[in-house]
Amino acid sequence: MSSSLRIHPEEVRQQIQRLRRWRAEWAEQLRAAQRVGIALIETVRAAPGRGFQAENTAQARYLGRIEGQVELLTRTLEQALARLESAFQEAARLLEGPGVFAPGGALPTTAVAASFEEAYAFIRKWEGGYVHDPHDRGGPTNMGITQATYDDYRRRHGLPPQEVARITPAEAEAIYREFWEQSGAGRLPRPLGLVHMDTAVNMGPGRAQGFLQEVQQQNPGTPEAAVEAYLELRLNRYLELARDPSQRRFLAGWLNRLQDLSGHAVSPEFQRAFREKILNRLTEDPDFTPTREFLIRLWSAPGGQNP
């Protein structure tokens, strides 16, 4: 990219308005998560046979996981809300300043910097539990982390190897924080940083770095244009992989995640346009017709996606 980044006051004002809308939505999600978590825990504890926790260790562990997940969700949302408050203040400061250009390296500021908490919340949404699909070239994974990555992490921390099926949430978060630092996502503006981090997780750090360099060479004029260029590179790679019949079964899931990322990183309007781009690209190969028809049905249904 160029050595300086133009600050467009009107775009900053629009970002402030968007952040204010998101803050209200996230605040309600936080309250809803707290209510659901409390109700769930109370329901489990009040289940018939009140002493089951002491008698059944499996049920006790399950309850502990529920409590831990509720606590993690609450903490993540609270951190996101705090960052939004800081973003309001920083965006207002940018509008008040006389400068037109911000030198490269001065960004990202609080207003535009990507957040690990937000990126990790999105990743957790899409990376589930233990999976060992023989058709998946990545091998067994748990919480989105491959066995090879887990082996490397434990070796570097002086721990004995073990199956990735036994990875703990704390280990998973530590590994993702390493990805965050190594990928440089936190040094990128918010939309691009989120996309870069998710790509490093989903496609590997090397592939993500190659995409980032290609986007930088294109020198897009705005953060939104940079995100669009990056997402198109990722879309191209998915379509390339899916030309192998053994990998085509994963295409719908890959593209569903990609379109969700486009809306999460930018806006619902951007997401709708990118969905159309995905569907148009799928018309280029008759082998992708079933995937296209499935995604049309999925995205037309209430909710619009199914992670």
HELIX and SHEET records of a PDB file:
HELIX    1   1 PRO A    9  ARG A   45  1                                  37    
HELIX    2   2 PHE A   52  GLU A   55  1                                   4    
HELIX    3   3 THR A   57  GLU A   96  1                                  40    
HELIX    4   4 PHE A  116  TRP A  126  1                                  11    
HELIX    5   5 GLN A  147  ARG A  156  1                                  10    
HELIX    6   6 VAL A  164  ARG A  166  5                                   3    
HELIX    7   7 PRO A  169  SER A  183  1                                  15    
HELIX    8   8 ALA A  185  ARG A  187  5                                   3    
HELIX    9   9 ARG A  190  MET A  203  1                                  14    
HELIX   10  10 PRO A  205  GLN A  218  1                                  14    
HELIX   11  11 PRO A  223  ALA A  242  1                                  20    
HELIX   12  12 ARG A  248  PHE A  250  5                                   3    
HELIX   13  13 LEU A  251  ALA A  265  1                                  15    
HELIX   14  14 PRO A  268  LEU A  282  1                                  15    
HELIX   15  15 PRO A  286  PHE A  288  5                                   3    
HELIX   16  16 THR A  289  SER A  300  1                                  12    
SHEET    1   A 2 SER A   4  ARG A   6  0                                        
SHEET    2   A 2 PHE A 101  PRO A 103 -1                                        
SHEET    1   B 2 THR A 141  ASN A 142  0                                        
SHEET    2   B 2 ILE A 145  THR A 146 -1                                        
END                                                                             
